[in-house]
Amino acid sequence: MPATERKNRAIHLLAVLAITAFFGWHAVRHAVPVGLAGPQSDGLTQGLPKLVFYADELRAGRFPTWDPWVGTGSPDYPVRHHPVYPFTWLTARLLPPWLAMLADYWLAFLFLYAFAFRFFHRAEATAPAAAAGALALAFGGLQLHYLFYPYFSQTMAWIPLVFLALEGLIRRPDGRWREVAAGAAALGLMLLAGMFNYAVYTLLAGAAWVLFQTWDRRPPVGRWASCWLLALGLVAIGFLAGAARWLPLLDGMERLRGGYAQWDAFQALLTTPARFFGSFAPGAFNDYGFRRGATILSYGLTAWTLAASFAVFGRKSRTDWFWLAVLVIGLATTTRTPLAHGLFDYLPGYGSFHPARYWCVGGLALLWLTVRALGQVAAAPDARRLLDLAAALAAVWMILGFAATPVFRAGAWKHLLPAAIGLGGLAAAFFLGRKLGAGRTALLLAAVLALEVYGRATVSAERIDTRRLYRSTPISEALKAVADPYRVLRIGDRWNWVRDGRLYTQEALKYDRIEDLHAYSSMIDPNLRELVGLYQEGRQAELNPFDTGASVQPFLTDKPLRTGFADGINARFILSQQALKTDEHFRLAAEHGGLFLYENAGAMPRAFVPRETPLIADPPAVLNRLRQGIDWHRQTIVSGLPGDHPTLYPDDGPPAAVATLRRVANRQTYRVNSPAAGYLVVTDLFDRDWQATVNGRPEPIRRADLAFRAVPIPAGESEVDFIYRPAAFAQGARLSLGAAALLFLMLLAGGLRDRVRTSGTSKAPATH
């Protein structure tokens, strides 16, 4: 075995051992049973109980919601699309839940490292530098952000494969069917995993790279066209493969009735190019306080980095500055476009807020494109050293991100000092690279990075012990003591709440299957927004669409909380970060650690049969009637269909009995025993893709009080079944299956073509 191959194998073995040791330590320290722990608010362990919960759901035969923050999978927000997580699907069926979660991350981590190493190494970086860069990217992203969102690592694992496929097309576009198939499959998996802006930014970055390479090499027109046609084919097939995910999303966006437009101003404020470039140094700029100063600093840091990279090796050609202009102007402009988020994320604007999404593709694509572009334009003897230095630079910036994030969390000056640290660290990286050599510098920085990862994990674990979160507190016990505490409304800060070392969050509530109205999507639903807007008491100010759920709305905290508001959205519990002024119908059910739990004693059950159902078809007329006031316990306004009849039966008659037979994701079954014909009202949000049957007969679903669901029932005993069947998902699934078949044929054709070529070469007569 050649010495170089032995060295590369040793490097990979060390990398795999480091990854395995990290996750092994994680397993021993943080394994927790479901129901006894909630996610941690800041640090490594937030993702652990979350994936334990998901793996447990999978093993029990339930398809979990992969974003409890958004609330999908609950009856209010059913699962429009089933994401595909190949690692989770495999590990959850073979291993215990807590071990399945760790193996899931471990596999995704190895995929990310392997493909990132191949990409760096193909760019003529030395093996130590390529390994250091790949580990820095994987550790940096996973450690700092991905454990907050389980699907991040599942998406990121496929991004390097897309770049590898594009690189293969650039180098040899003729007959590269397998590259197209592999890249399209990776892109399809990214789309199916749900992180659409990852896929979009990957495509933008890849397109910029293909454009630059073809411009720089100036190939013949035929070769240039072939390269671009294959790249476009990769994109088209990848999007078809992901249709089962994005078709239902587009269908859902159409129903928001102006919801997309409402987010334009918000995105213009927060979705700045600084988020894209700042993600390259996450600790310095990726916090929630982005303003003009941070934008300027981020532009300056990015431009200075590339310019300094050129200057070190004396390369200042027109190609250098052309690439810098393409990178800064092109990619910065695309991140400002609301369409990139409104179209390719679960909700309009949601992806524009959290920095982790920009870090994953923003930092990764920027680093890779910088490495590749500089490697092409640098002189031959300097190119390898430059690439090594770029990998070392990646490790430096990851370290700075880890060091700065937990330290500078508050104060207006937090952007300035991390920026100074970043510039100093950048200079140190160049100094080390020139004095020690790039390969040794990369290994040194990788070692420092590993120490920083360990230190960050240890500090996070010691600050909040995951095993004692959300366990046996007065508030949690009060909620769990109720058979169906529907629904729980939080008023206050929109993020996780930690009180006395314990966490109260919508995710923690979900672990005990307590549904919480506090979710991103609730206020975006236009009908629920209008329903809540009835309680602004004459105010002209608009509801803040991003302040999730109905929380953080001023009118809920500065005036007495009226029972009518809670009854209108059927909220049984109010969980607040401050003592509220309430009327006599609320009682303080529990208080602990600065949190207050109020119970609306008159809340209706989740499903009930009202005694009186006036029919009003026009939504504005429904709003006017609700504004005038109704008796929520007796009346429900139904948006009837032709042939419907209002119902009214006397108060002295026995009430209808409603029993819940089944409540799972996308399926609900109720048994109703009513003394007279009427309407079964379910106070989950209305959606046109819900279908209902009454005693086995299909029945159209009506709107109840504008935002909820109602179906007519006959007198006597009935069984009402609701099932969510999104038509767009079925259409998208057919397209995805067709794309999968096409990819299989392309891989088969590529293999046969290579075999024919090999056979032809071996049979060619030898020349003498």
C-alpha positions in Angstrom: 0.0 0.0 0.0 1.5 3.4 -1.0 2.5 5.7 1.9 0.1 8.4 0.8 -2.9 5.9 0.9 -1.8 4.7 4.4 -1.6 8.3 5.5 -5.1 9.1 4.2 -6.6 6.0 5.9 -5.0 7.0 9.2 -6.5 10.5 8.8 -10.0 9.1 8.2 -9.6 6.6 11.0 -8.8 9.5 13.4 -11.7 11.5 12.1 -14.2 8.6 12.6 -12.8 7.9 16.0 -13.3 11.6 17.0 -16.8 11.6 15.7 -17.6 8.3 17.5 -16.1 9.4 20.7 -18.1 12.7 20.6 -21.4 10.9 20.2 -20.5 8.1 22.6 -19.8 10.7 25.3 -23.0 12.4 24.4 -24.9 9.1 24.8 -23.5 8.3 28.2 -24.0 11.8 29.6 -27.3 12.8 28.2 -29.5 9.7 27.6 -32.9 10.5 29.1 -36.3 8.8 29.0 -39.2 10.3 27.1 -41.6 12.2 29.3 -39.0 13.1 32.0 -37.1 15.7 30.1 -37.7 18.6 27.8 -35.3 20.1 25.4 -32.5 22.3 26.7 -32.9 26.0 25.9 -29.3 26.8 25.0 -26.7 24.2 24.2 -26.0 20.8 23.0 -28.8 18.8 24.5 -31.9 20.4 23.1 -32.0 18.1 20.2 -31.5 14.9 22.2 -34.8 14.4 23.9 -36.5 15.8 20.8 -35.1 13.0 18.7 -35.7 10.5 21.5 -39.3 11.5 21.3 -39.4 11.2 17.5 -37.7 7.8 17.4 -40.1 6.5 20.0 -43.0 7.8 17.9 -41.6 6.0 14.8 -41.2 2.8 16.7 -44.8 3.0 17.9 -46.0 3.3 14.3 -46.8 7.0 14.5 -45.2 9.3 12.0 -43.9 12.2 14.0 -44.1 15.9 13.3 -40.6 17.0 12.6 -41.1 20.5 13.7 -43.2 20.8 16.9 -42.4 24.6 17.0 -44.5 25.0 13.9 -47.1 22.6 15.3 -47.5 20.5 12.2 -48.9 17.1 13.0 -51.3 18.5 15.5 -55.0 18.8 14.5 -54.6 22.6 14.1 -51.7 22.1 11.6 -51.8 18.6 10.1 -48.9 17.1 8.3 -49.2 18.2 4.7 -46.2 16.3 3.6 -44.2 13.4 5.0 -40.5 14.2 5.1 -38.0 11.5 4.1 -35.2 10.9 6.6 -33.3 7.8 5.4 -31.0 7.6 8.4 -33.8 8.0 10.9 -36.1 5.6 9.1 -33.4 3.0 9.3 -32.1 3.5 12.9 -35.5 4.0 14.5 -36.5 0.5 13.5 -33.3 -1.3 14.4 -32.2 0.4 17.7 -33.6 1.6 21.0 -34.9 5.2 20.7 -32.1 7.0 22.5 -29.5 5.0 20.6 -31.4 5.4 17.3 -31.2 9.2 17.7 -27.4 9.1 18.3 -26.8 6.7 15.4 -29.0 9.0 13.2 -26.7 11.9 13.9 -23.6 9.8 13.7 -24.5 8.5 10.2 -25.4 12.0 9.0 -22.2 13.4 10.4 -20.1 10.7 8.6 -21.9 11.4 5.3 -21.2 15.1 5.7 -17.6 14.6 6.6 -17.0 12.1 3.8 -18.4 14.1 1.0 -16.9 17.4 2.3 -13.5 15.7 2.4 -13.8 14.4 -1.1 -14.7 17.9 -2.3 -11.8 19.5 -0.6 -9.4 16.8 -1.7 -10.6 17.0 -5.3 -9.8 20.6 -5.2 -6.2 19.6 -4.7 -6.0 20.2 -1.0 -3.8 18.0 1.0 -5.4 15.2 3.0 -4.8 16.8 6.5 -6.2 20.1 5.3 -9.2 18.5 3.7 -9.9 16.5 6.8 -9.5 19.6 9.1 -11.8 21.6 6.9 -14.5 18.9 6.7 -14.4 18.3 10.4 -14.5 22.0 11.1 -17.6 22.5 9.0 -19.4 19.4 10.3 -18.6 20.0 14.0 -19.2 23.7 13.7 -22.6 23.5 12.2 -23.9 20.4 14.1 -22.6 21.5 17.4 -23.7 25.1 17.3 -27.1 24.8 15.6 -28.2 21.4 14.3 -29.0 19.9 17.6 -31.6 22.6 18.0 -33.4 21.3 14.9 -33.2 17.5 14.2 -33.7 17.9 10.4 -30.7 20.1 9.9 -28.1 17.3 9.9 -30.3 15.2 7.7 -30.4 17.9 5.1 -26.8 19.0 5.4 -25.5 15.5 4.8 -26.4 15.6 1.1 -25.2 19.1 0.2 -21.5 18.1 -0.5 -22.8 15.4 -2.9 -24.6 18.1 -5.0 -21.3 20.1 -5.3 -19.4 16.9 -6.2 -21.8 16.2 -9.0 -21.6 19.8 -10.3 -17.8 19.6 -10.2 -17.9 16.3 -12.2 -20.1 17.9 -14.8 -17.7 20.9 -15.1 -14.7 18.6 -15.5 -16.1 16.1 -17.9 -19.7 16.9 -19.0 -19.9 14.3 -21.7 -21.7 11.1 -20.6 -21.8 11.9 -16.9 -25.2 10.4 -16.3 -24.2 9.1 -12.9 -23.1 12.5 -11.7 -26.4 13.9 -12.8 -28.3 11.1 -11.1 -26.3 11.4 -7.8 -26.6 15.1 -7.6 -30.4 15.1 -8.4 -31.0 12.4 -5.8 -29.1 14.4 -3.2 -31.0 17.5 -4.1 -34.3 15.6 -4.0 -33.4 14.3 -0.5 -32.7 17.8 0.7 -36.0 19.0 -0.6 -37.8 16.0 1.0 -36.1 16.7 4.3 -37.8 20.0 4.4 -35.0 22.6 4.4 -35.9 24.3 1.2 -33.7 27.3 1.6 -30.7 24.9 1.9 -31.5 23.5 -1.4 -32.1 26.9 -3.0 -28.8 28.4 -1.6 -27.0 25.2 -2.7 -28.4 25.7 -6.2 -27.5 29.4 -6.3 -24.0 28.7 -5.1 -23.6 25.8 -7.5 -24.9 27.9 -10.4 -22.4 30.7 -9.6 -19.6 28.2 -9.5 -20.6 26.6 -12.9 -21.0 30.0 -14.4 -17.6 31.1 -13.2 -15.8 27.9 -14.2 -17.3 27.9 -17.7 -16.5 31.6 -18.1 -12.9 31.2 -16.9 -12.1 28.1 -19.0 -13.8 29.5 -22.1 -14.7 26.0 -23.5 -16.1 25.5 -27.0 -19.8 26.4 -27.3 -20.9 22.8 -27.6 -19.1 21.8 -24.4 -20.4 24.9 -22.6 -23.9 24.1 -23.6 -23.6 20.4 -22.7 -22.3 21.3 -19.2 -25.2 23.7 -18.6 -27.9 21.4 -20.0 -26.7 18.6 -17.7 -26.6 21.0 -14.7 -30.1 22.1 -15.5 -31.2 18.5 -15.9 -29.8 17.8 -12.5 -31.8 20.6 -11.0 -35.0 19.7 -12.8 -34.9 16.0 -11.8 -34.0 17.0 -8.2 -37.0 19.2 -7.9 -39.2 16.5 -9.3 -37.8 14.1 -6.8 -38.7 16.6 -4.0 -42.2 17.3 -5.3 -43.9 15.3 -2.5 -42.6 18.0 -0.2 -42.8 21.3 -2.0 -46.1 20.8 -3.9 -48.1 20.7 -0.6 -46.2 23.7 0.7 -47.0 25.8 -2.3 -50.6 24.7 -2.0 -50.6 25.7 1.6 -49.1 29.1 0.9 -51.9 29.9 -1.5 -54.4 29.7 1.3 -52.8 32.3 3.5 -54.7 35.1 1.8 -52.1 37.7 1.8 -49.9 36.0 4.3 -46.9 36.2 2.0 -47.3 39.9 1.5 -47.5 40.5 5.2 -43.9 39.2 5.6 -42.2 41.5 3.1 -41.5 44.3 5.5 -40.4 41.9 8.1 -38.0 40.1 5.8 -36.6 43.4 4.4 -35.6 44.2 8.0 -34.0 40.9 9.0 -33.1 39.1 5.8 -30.0 41.1 5.1 -26.9 40.0 3.2 -25.2 40.2 6.6 -27.0 37.1 7.6 -25.6 35.3 4.6 -22.0 36.4 5.0 -22.1 36.7 8.8 -22.9 33.0 8.9 -19.3 32.5 7.9 -18.4 33.6 11.4 -21.5 32.6 13.4 -20.4 34.0 16.8 -19.6 37.4 15.5 -22.7 38.3 13.6 -25.3 35.6 13.7 -27.5 36.8 16.5 -31.0 38.3 16.4 -30.0 41.9 16.6 -29.0 42.5 13.0 -29.0 46.2 12.0 -27.1 48.4 9.7 -23.8 48.3 11.6 -23.6 44.5 11.5 -24.4 44.6 7.8 -21.4 46.9 7.1 -19.1 44.9 9.3 -20.1 41.7 7.7 -19.6 43.0 4.2 -16.2 44.4 5.2 -15.1 41.2 6.8 -16.0 39.1 3.8 -14.4 41.5 1.3 -11.3 41.8 3.4 -11.0 38.0 3.8 -11.0 37.4 0.0 -8.8 40.4 -0.8 -6.3 39.4 1.8 -6.3 35.8 0.5 -5.4 37.2 -2.9 -2.8 39.6 -1.6 -0.9 36.9 0.4 0.1 35.1 -2.8 0.3 38.2 -4.9 -2.6 37.3 -7.2 -4.7 40.3 -8.1 -5.9 39.5 -11.5 -9.2 40.6 -13.1 -10.5 37.1 -12.6 -9.9 37.4 -8.8 -12.0 40.6 -8.6 -14.6 39.3 -11.0 -15.1 36.3 -8.7 -15.3 38.6 -5.7 -18.0 40.7 -7.4 -20.0 37.6 -8.4 -19.9 36.3 -4.9 -20.7 39.5 -3.0 -23.3 40.9 -5.4 -25.0 37.7 -6.6 -25.3 35.8 -3.4 -26.0 38.8 -1.3 -28.8 39.9 -3.5 -30.5 36.5 -3.5 -30.6 36.3 0.3 -32.6 39.6 0.3 -35.3 38.1 -1.9 -38.4 37.3 0.1 -39.4 34.8 -2.5 -36.5 32.5 -1.5 -38.1 32.1 1.9 -41.8 32.5 1.2 -41.6 29.9 -1.5 -39.1 27.5 -0.2 -39.7 27.3 3.5 -42.5 26.0 5.6 -43.9 29.4 6.4 -43.3 32.8 4.8 -40.5 34.5 6.5 -39.8 31.8 9.1 -36.5 30.8 7.5 -35.4 34.5 7.4 -35.1 34.7 11.2 -33.0 32.0 12.5 -29.2 32.3 11.7 -28.6 28.6 11.6 -30.2 28.3 8.2 -27.8 30.8 6.8 -24.9 29.3 8.5 -25.5 25.9 6.9 -25.5 26.8 3.3 -24.3 30.4 3.5 -21.1 29.6 5.3 -20.6 26.2 3.6 -21.1 27.4 0.1 -19.1 30.6 0.6 -16.2 28.6 1.9 -16.3 26.0 -0.8 -16.7 28.5 -3.6 -13.9 30.6 -2.2 -11.6 27.5 -1.9 -12.4 26.4 -5.4 -12.2 29.8 -7.0 -8.9 30.7 -5.4 -7.4 27.3 -6.2 -8.2 27.8 -9.9 -6.7 31.3 -10.2 -3.7 30.8 -8.0 -0.3 29.8 -9.4 0.3 26.0 -9.5 3.0 25.9 -6.6 0.9 28.1 -4.4 -2.5 26.7 -5.0 -2.2 23.7 -2.7 -0.8 25.9 0.1 -3.7 28.4 -0.4 -6.2 25.6 -0.2 -4.7 24.3 3.0 -4.8 27.8 4.4 -8.4 28.1 3.5 -9.2 24.9 5.4 -7.3 26.2 8.4 -9.2 29.5 8.1 -12.4 27.6 8.3 -11.4 26.0 11.6 -10.3 29.4 13.0 -13.7 30.9 12.2 -15.5 28.0 13.7 -13.6 28.4 16.9 -14.3 32.1 17.0 -18.0 31.3 16.5 -18.0 28.9 19.4 -16.0 31.3 21.6 -18.1 34.4 20.9 -21.6 33.0 20.9 -22.0 32.1 24.6 -20.1 35.2 25.8 -21.6 38.1 23.9 -25.3 37.6 24.2 -26.5 41.0 25.3 -25.7 44.7 24.9 -25.4 46.9 21.8 -21.6 46.4 21.8 -21.8 42.7 21.2 -21.2 43.0 17.5 -18.1 45.1 17.7 -15.9 43.0 20.1 -16.6 39.7 18.3 -15.8 41.4 15.0 -12.4 42.6 16.4 -11.8 39.1 17.6 -12.7 37.7 14.2 -10.3 40.1 12.4 -7.5 39.3 14.8 -8.1 35.5 14.4 -8.1 35.9 10.7 -4.7 37.6 10.8 -3.4 34.9 13.1 -4.5 32.2 10.7 -2.4 33.8 7.9 0.5 34.2 10.2 0.4 30.6 11.4 -0.1 29.4 7.9 3.1 31.2 6.7 5.3 30.3 9.7 4.2 26.8 10.6 2.9 25.5 7.2 -0.6 25.1 6.2 -1.0 21.4 6.9 0.3 21.6 10.5 -1.8 24.7 11.0 -4.9 22.9 9.9 -4.3 20.0 12.3 -3.5 22.4 15.2 -6.7 24.3 14.6 -8.7 21.1 14.4 -7.4 20.0 17.8 -8.3 23.4 19.3 -11.7 23.1 17.7 -12.2 19.7 19.3 -11.3 21.2 22.7 -13.7 24.0 22.2 -16.5 21.6 21.2 -15.9 19.6 24.4 -15.8 22.8 26.5 -19.0 24.1 25.0 -20.8 20.9 25.6 -19.6 20.6 29.1 -20.6 24.1 30.1 -24.0 23.7 28.5 -24.6 20.4 30.3 -23.6 21.8 33.6 -25.7 24.9 33.3 -28.9 23.0 32.8 -29.1 19.3 33.6 -31.3 17.8 31.0 -32.4 15.0 33.3 -34.2 17.3 35.7 -36.0 19.6 33.2 -39.7 19.7 33.1 -40.3 17.2 35.9 -42.7 17.3 38.8 -43.4 21.1 38.9 -46.8 22.5 40.0 -47.4 23.8 36.5 -46.5 20.6 34.6 -48.5 18.5 37.1 -51.5 20.7 36.8 -51.5 20.3 33.0 -50.9 16.5 33.1 -53.7 16.0 35.6 -56.3 17.1 33.1 -57.4 14.5 30.6 -57.4 16.9 27.6 -56.0 20.3 28.5 -57.0 21.8 25.2 -55.8 24.3 24.4 -52.8 25.9 26.2 -52.0 29.5 25.2 -48.7 31.1 26.3 -48.5 34.8 26.7 -45.0 36.3 26.9 -41.6 35.7 25.4 -41.8 33.7 22.2 -38.8 31.5 22.9 -38.1 28.9 25.5 -38.7 29.7 29.1 -36.4 28.4 31.8 -37.5 28.9 35.4 -35.7 27.4 38.4 -33.7 25.2 36.1 -36.8 23.8 34.3 -38.1 24.5 30.9 -41.7 25.3 29.9 -42.0 25.3 26.1 -44.4 24.2 23.5 -42.0 21.3 22.8 -41.9 20.2 26.4 -45.7 20.2 26.4 -45.7 18.1 23.3 -43.7 15.4 25.1 -46.7 14.8 27.2 -49.0 15.3 24.2 -50.3 18.6 25.5 -51.1 20.7 22.5 -50.1 24.3 22.7 -51.5 27.1 20.6 -48.2 29.0 20.9 -46.8 28.1 17.5 -45.5 29.9 14.5 -48.3 29.1 12.2 -51.3 29.9 14.3 -51.2 33.7 13.8 -50.4 33.3 10.1 -53.7 31.6 9.5 -55.8 34.6 8.4 -59.1 33.4 9.9 -57.6 32.8 13.4 -55.8 36.2 13.2 -59.1 37.9 12.4 -60.8 36.0 15.2 -58.2 37.1 17.7 -58.3 40.6 16.3 -61.8 40.9 17.6 -60.4 41.4 21.0 -58.2 44.4 20.2 -61.0 46.5 21.7 -61.1 49.2 19.0 -57.4 49.5 18.5 -56.1 50.2 15.0 -52.7 48.6 15.4 -52.2 45.4 13.5 -51.4 42.2 15.2 -47.7 41.3 14.9 -47.7 38.3 12.6 -44.3 37.0 13.7 -45.1 37.1 17.5 -46.0 33.5 17.5 -49.4 32.3 18.5 -51.4 35.0 20.1 -48.5 35.7 22.5 -46.6 38.9 22.9 -49.6 40.9 21.7 -49.8 44.0 23.8 -53.6 43.9 24.2 -53.3 40.6 26.0 -51.1 42.0 28.8 -52.0 45.6 29.4 -55.8 45.1 29.8 -57.8 42.6 31.8 -57.8 39.2 30.2 -61.5 38.6 29.4 -63.1 35.2 29.3 -64.6 36.1 25.9 -61.1 36.0 24.3 -60.3 32.6 25.7 -63.7 31.2 24.8 -63.4 32.6 21.3 -60.3 30.5 20.5 -61.4 27.8 23.0 -58.3 28.1 25.3 -58.6 26.3 28.6 -55.3 27.3 30.0 -53.3 30.5 29.8 -49.5 30.2 30.7 -48.0 33.6 31.3 -44.6 35.1 32.3 -46.4 37.7 34.4 -49.4 38.0 36.6 -52.4 38.9 34.5 -55.5 40.9 35.2 -58.4 38.6 34.6 -62.1 38.5 35.1 -63.9 36.3 37.6 -64.1 33.3 35.2 -60.4 32.6 35.4 -58.7 30.9 38.3 -55.0 30.7 39.1 -54.3 27.0 38.7 -50.6 27.0 39.5 -47.7 29.3 40.0 -44.0 28.4 40.0 -40.7 30.1 39.2 -42.3 33.3 37.9 -44.8 31.5 35.7 -48.5 31.7 36.1 -51.0 29.1 34.9 -54.6 30.4 34.6 -57.6 28.1 33.9 -60.7 29.2 32.1 -63.3 27.2 33.9 -65.9 27.7 31.3 -63.8 26.4 28.3 -65.7 24.0 26.0 -64.4 20.5 25.2 -62.3 20.1 22.1 -65.3 18.6 20.3 -68.9 19.4 21.2 -72.4 19.8 19.8 -73.8 23.4 20.3 -77.4 23.9 21.0 -77.8 26.7 18.4 -76.0 27.0 15.1 -77.1 30.0 13.0 -76.0 29.8 9.4 -74.0 32.7 7.8 -72.1 32.0 4.6 -70.3 35.4 4.2 -67.0 35.7 6.2 -67.4 39.4 6.8 -70.9 38.9 8.1 -69.6 36.2 10.4 -67.0 38.6 11.8 -69.7 41.3 12.3 -71.9 38.8 14.2 -69.0 37.7 16.4 -68.0 41.3 17.0 -71.5 41.9 18.3 -71.0 39.1 20.7 -72.4 35.6 21.0 -72.9 33.0 23.8 -69.9 30.8 23.1 -71.3 28.0 25.3 -74.5 27.9 23.4 -74.0 29.2 19.9 -71.6 28.4 17.0 -71.9 30.3 13.7 -71.6 27.8 10.9 -70.8 28.8 7.3 -73.4 26.6 5.8 -73.8 25.0 2.4 -76.9 24.9 0.2 -79.5 22.7 1.7 -78.2 23.2 5.3 -80.6 24.1 8.1 -79.8 25.9 11.3 -80.3 23.8 14.4 -81.9 24.8 17.7 -83.1 22.6 20.5 -84.2 23.5 24.0 -81.9 24.2 26.9 -83.8 21.8 29.1 -83.0 18.9 26.9 -80.0 16.6 27.6 -76.7 17.8 26.1 -75.1 15.8 23.3 -72.4 13.4 24.5 -69.1 13.3 22.5 -66.5 10.7 23.0 -63.0 10.7 21.4 -62.3 7.3 19.9 -59.1 8.2 18.1 -56.7 11.1 17.8 -53.5 10.6 15.8 -51.7 12.7 13.3 -54.1 13.5 10.4 -56.9 11.3 11.8 -59.6 11.8 14.4 -62.7 9.7 15.2 -65.6 10.8 17.5 -68.7 9.0 18.7 -71.6 11.4 19.1 -74.9 10.7 20.9 -77.2 13.7 20.2 -80.9 14.1 21.2 -81.5 16.0 18.0 -79.9 16.7 14.6 -77.2 19.3 14.8 -73.5 20.0 14.1 -70.4 18.4 15.6 -68.0 21.3 16.1 -64.2 20.5 16.5 -62.2 23.5 17.6 -59.1 22.6 15.5 -58.3 24.8 12.6 -60.3 24.4 9.4 -58.4 23.2 6.3 -60.0 22.3 3.0 -58.0 19.0 2.8 -59.8 17.6 5.8 -62.4 15.0 4.8 -65.2 13.7 7.0 -67.5 10.8 7.0 -70.6 10.5 9.2 -71.6 6.8 9.8 -69.5 5.9 6.8 -71.1 8.5 4.4 -68.9 11.4 3.1 -69.9 14.8 4.4 -68.5 18.2 3.4 -66.9 20.1 6.3 -68.2 23.6 7.2 -66.4 26.4 8.9 -67.4 27.0 12.5 -66.9 30.5 13.9 -64.8 31.2 10.8 -61.7 29.3 11.9 -62.8 25.8 13.1 -64.6 22.7 11.7 -68.2 21.5 11.8 -70.1 18.7 10.2 -73.9 18.0 10.4 -74.9 14.9 12.4 -78.3 13.2 12.7 -80.2 12.5 15.9 -79.1 9.5 17.9 -75.7 7.8 17.8 -73.2 8.6 15.1 -69.6 8.0 14.4 -67.7 10.9 12.8 -64.3 10.3 11.2 -61.9 13.0 10.1 -59.0 12.2 7.9 -56.5 14.7 6.4 -55.7 13.8 2.7 -53.8 16.7 1.1 -54.4 16.4 -2.6 -51.1 18.2 -3.4 -49.2 15.5 -1.5 -50.7 12.8 -3.6 -49.8 14.7 -6.8 -46.3 15.4 -5.5 -45.7 11.8 -4.4 -46.5 10.6 -7.9 -43.9 13.0 -9.4 -41.4 12.0 -6.8 -41.8 8.3 -7.6 -41.5 9.0 -11.3 -38.3 11.0 -10.7 -37.0 8.1 -8.5 -37.6 5.7 -11.4 -35.9 8.0 -13.8 -32.8 8.3 -11.5 -32.6 4.5 -11.3 -32.7 4.2 -15.1 -30.0 6.9 -15.4 -27.7 5.1 -12.9 -28.3 1.8 -14.8 -27.6 3.4 -18.1 -24.5 5.1 -16.8 -23.2 1.8 -15.5 -23.9 -0.1 -18.7 -22.3 2.7 -20.8 -19.1 2.5 -18.7 -19.1 -1.2 -19.0 -19.4 -1.1 -22.7 -16.5 1.5 -22.9 -14.3 -0.6 -20.7 -15.1 -3.7 -22.7 -14.3 -1.9 -26.0 -11.0 -0.6 -24.6 -9.9 -4.1 -23.5 -10.8 -5.6 -26.9 -9.0 -3.0 -28.9 -5.9 -4.5 -30.7 -2.6 -3.6 -29.2 -0.4 -1.4 -31.2 3.3 -2.2 -31.7 
